[in-house]
Amino acid sequence: MIQRAHKLFSLLAMSLIVGFFCSTLVVELMGDPGLIYQVKNAIFYAIWLLVVAMAATGITGVRMAGKRRGGLIGNKKKRMPLVALNGLLILIPSAIYLRSLAAAGDIGTVFYLIQTLELLAGAVNISLMALNIRDGLKIAAASQQAVAAGTSSHTGQPG
């Protein structure tokens, strides 16, 4: 049950982040201030769903990993604080400020500087989360192999 919840929440979080990233790129390329505001407004409201999805992903991941620290699980544990800090210190404040700038019709140099920072931080989070998904799939495959072999290996390392 917890594995399914972890998978669901992590895929929801990744889908939201990729959706924010792609929709931002598309409307920025179109250059329509009204559309830019609509996307920034939608992201502003959807961020709170993302926060819940990320928290649930973290909680379920920690519960599944237990005290294990090495191997693929260790790699995932090292990445997640970076993802969280990036989100809390850069992505959420940027999204809130970009929405306010777009609402005021102030889509100028400051807007695009912050938008660039937000896109770079988003790309970093997408990359880190993709690595975590990749490692999670390897851990799941190793666990399935261990079950099939009659052992119980949840270390994330084949064997």
Secondary structure as UniProt FT lines:
FT   HELIX           2..30
FT   HELIX           33..65
FT   TURN            66..67
FT   HELIX           71..86
FT   HELIX           87..91
FT   HELIX           92..103
FT   TURN            104..105
FT   HELIX           109..149
//
